[in-house]
Amino acid sequence: MGSLKSIAQGYLAATALIMSLNIASLMKSGDTWLALLYLLISLIPAGSLIYLKFANKNSTAHPLPDEKWRNLLFSFQGVALAFWTFDLTTTFYAINVTGLAVELNPLGWPLGILGALAYYGPTIIGSYMLLFKIKDRIAFYAAIPLTLVTLGMSAQNLMAGNQNFQVFVDTTALATGVRYSLLALIAVVGLTIPFALKKVNTQPKAVLS
């Protein structure tokens, strides 16, 4: 479960970073309303991240220093997945919704997804094996360059996603009524998700006899 929590924390932290970049782009374009909308959306990953960070703070069990470093290193795989997700969603908007962009990958869209999936899938599995299954010092050091290469690959996804998001900034136009409805919906979801996570986490767990 520690590995799942680590990758989730990395994913949520990177998503919050992406949302901050989106808000900055919207503010720069002069669309303050959508910037506020995205700020409320960012409460969802931010609130979930805070909850995961402090949910078990009162636990008497403390991870060993080696375990902390392994969890931190594995969390960067979640960062890479978040950057890739951002690239996928903005590419879908730019190609399928607006029709103003084309996929540069020779496989085309959406088959171009398979190229990144063929890399990220084995990388996550390999990193998990090195950090949580083999668990020796050499395996830990081997996971470091693997993680750095993954972050380099995902940085390209982040840059591509930012370019695609600019298409969204340039083309989006929502009616006033729709905007207020979205604002209300996202505000409710953003404020209630942390409480929902807390309720699920505090549910009594079944004991196997």
N, C-alpha and C positions, 0 to 999 in steps of 0.2 A: 504493500500500500504506500510505502514511503516513496517509491519511484513514481507512482501515479500522482501523488501529491506534488512531487517536484516538477514533473512535466506540466501539470495543471497550473502551478504557480508561475512557471516561465511563460506559458501561453497567455495567462491573464495579464501578467506584467507587460508583455510585448503588445498585447491588444490595447492596454491603457496608453502605451506610448504612441501607437498608431492613431488612436482617437485624438491624442493631443496634437499630432501633426495635422490631422484632418481639421480640427478646430482652428488651428493657425491659418490653414489654407482658406477656410471659409471667412475668417475675420479679415484676411488680406483682400479677399474678393469683395468685401463689403456686405456679405450676407450674414448679418448678425443673428437673425432668427435661426437659420440653420446651424450656426455655430453654437447657439444655446441648445438646440435640439441634440447636437452631437455631444455637448457637455453632459446632458442628462443621460444619453446612451452610455457614456463612459463611466457612469456610476455603477453600471452592471458589472463590468470586469473589475473595477476598482473595489467595489464593496465585496465581491466574491474573493478577491485576493486578500483583502484585509481579514476576512473571516477565516480563510485557510491558514493565514499566518498566525492568528491568535486563538484559534478554536481550542487547541489543546495546550495552551500556555500554562495551565495549572497542573498539568500532568507531572508526576514525580519522575518519570522516565526521561532522561536527557540523552540525545544522540551523541555518540562519540565523535571526536574531531574528524576522523577519517570519514565517518558516515555523512557528516555535514558537507565535506568537500565533494563527496560522490553525489549527494543530492543536488548541490549547487551546479556541478558540471552537467548533470543530466537535465537540469531545468532549462539549459540553453537549447536542448532539443525542442522543448515547448516553444521557446522564442522563435526558432526556425519554422515550426509549424504555423505559428501565428502570422509570420511574414508571408508564408506561402498561401495561407487562407486569404489574406488581404489581397494578394495578387490575383487569386482565382475569382474572388467576388467582384473586384473592380474590372477584371477582364471580361467577365460575363456581362457587366453593365455596358462597358464600352463597345463590345461586339454585338451582343444579342439584343440589348435594349435600344441603344442609339444607332448602331450600324456604322459608327464613325471610325472604327478601328479594325485592324486585321491581325491575325495571329502570325507571328514571324517564325514560329517553330515549323519545320518542314512537315510535321505530322498534321498541322492544322489544328483547328479548335472544334470540339473539345479534346481530341486525342492527344494534344500537346500536354495535357495533364499527366499522361502516363510517363512522360520523360522525367518530370520532377518526382513523381511517386516512386519510380524505379530507383531513385537515389535516396529519398528521405526514408522510405520503408526499411531497407537494409541498414541504413545508418543508425536509425533509432534502435533497431534490434541489436546491432553490433555494439553500440554504446551501452545498452542495457546489460548485455552479456559481460562486457569488460568491467563495468562498474559494480554490478550487483550479483553476478554469478561467479566469476573468476576471483574477484576481490583481492588480488595481490597488488603489490606496488608497481610492478611492470605493466600490468593491465591498466592501472589507473593512469600511468604516464602515457600509455598508448592511446587512451581515450581523449587526451588533451588535444593532439593535432587533429584527430578525427572531428572533435567538436569545433575547432577553429575553422576547418574546411567547410563544415556544415554552416557555420555562421557566415562565412564568405559567400556561399551559394545563396543563402536566404537573404543576404543584403541586396543581392540583385533582384530578388522577388520584391523586396521593400521598395526599391527604386522604381521598378516597373509598376507596382501598385500605386505609388505616388503619381506617376504620369497618368495612369488610368483614372485616378481620382480627380485629376484636373479636368478630365472630360465631364465627370459628374458635376463639378463646380460650374463649368461653363454651360451646361445644358439643363440642369435641374430647374424645375419651375412648378411649385405646388400651390394649389389654391389655398386661400387663407383658412377656410373651414377645415380642409384636410390637415394643414399644418397644426392647427390647434388641437385636433383630434390626436394626431401623432404625439404632440407634446404631452398631452394628458396621459396617453397610454404608456409612453416611455418613462415618464416620471413615476407612475405607479409601479411598473415592472422594476425599474432601477432601485426603488426604495424597498420593495418587498423581497427581492431575491435573497439578500443576506439573511433575512429572518427565515425564509424558507429553508435555506441551507442549514441554519442553526437547528431548526425543528427536525430535519432529517437526521442530522448528526447526533441528536439527543434521543432518538428513538431507541428503546431497549432492544439489544441484539439477542437473537436466539442462541441458546447454549446447547451444544450437541452433547448428548448423553452416551 
